[in-house]
């Protein structure tokens, strides 16, 4: 089984369903689909101890809307 990298999301909407998410390429921005748009998170230099181990922290920086 492949080793899946995970990250902790900090900031953004309070009602995001998940705060620990898989990361495709560590260090690159994460884009989370949410409520008809995307929440964007950037990697930080910080890590947080979680029940999944020590994970990198990504912080929210913007939202984009999906045209509709």
C-alpha positions as CSV (number, residue, x, y, z in Angstrom):
1,X,0.0,0.0,0.0
2,X,1.3,3.5,-0.9
3,X,2.4,5.9,1.9
4,X,-0.2,8.7,1.8
5,X,1.0,12.1,3.0
6,X,-1.5,14.0,5.1
7,X,-1.7,17.6,6.3
8,X,-3.5,19.7,8.9
9,X,-5.6,22.6,7.6
10,X,-5.6,25.8,9.6
11,X,-8.1,28.7,9.1
12,X,-10.7,29.0,6.4
13,X,-14.4,28.2,7.0
14,X,-15.2,26.9,10.5
15,X,-17.5,24.2,9.0
16,X,-15.0,22.5,6.7
17,X,-15.8,18.8,7.1
18,X,-12.1,17.6,7.4
19,X,-9.1,19.3,9.0
20,X,-6.7,16.4,8.2
21,X,-6.5,15.8,4.5
22,X,-4.4,13.8,2.0
23,X,-1.7,15.8,0.1
24,X,-0.8,14.9,-3.5
25,X,2.6,16.7,-3.5
26,X,3.9,17.9,-0.2
27,X,4.8,21.6,-0.2
28,X,2.4,22.6,-3.0
29,X,-0.8,24.4,-2.4
30,X,-3.9,22.4,-1.5
31,X,-7.3,23.2,-3.1
32,X,-10.4,21.9,-1.3
33,X,-13.8,21.9,-3.0
34,X,-16.4,23.4,-0.7
35,X,-19.8,25.0,-1.1
36,X,-19.6,25.7,-4.8
37,X,-16.0,26.9,-4.7
38,X,-12.5,26.1,-3.5
39,X,-10.7,26.9,-0.3
40,X,-7.0,27.4,-0.9
41,X,-4.3,26.5,1.6
42,X,-0.5,27.1,1.5
43,X,2.2,25.1,3.2
44,X,3.9,26.5,6.2
45,X,7.1,25.5,7.9
46,X,5.2,24.3,11.0
47,X,4.1,20.8,12.0
48,X,1.4,19.7,14.4
49,X,1.2,16.6,16.5
50,X,-2.1,14.8,15.7
51,X,-3.6,11.3,16.3
52,X,-2.2,10.6,12.8
53,X,1.3,11.6,13.8
54,X,3.2,14.8,13.2
55,X,1.8,16.4,10.1
56,X,2.7,19.6,8.2
57,X,0.4,22.6,8.7
58,X,-1.2,24.3,5.7
59,X,-2.9,27.7,6.3
60,X,-5.9,29.1,4.5
61,X,-5.2,32.1,2.2
62,X,-8.2,32.5,-0.2
63,X,-11.4,31.2,-1.6
64,X,-12.4,31.0,-5.3
65,X,-15.9,30.6,-6.7
66,X,-16.8,28.1,-9.3
67,X,-18.7,29.9,-12.1
68,X,-22.2,28.7,-12.3
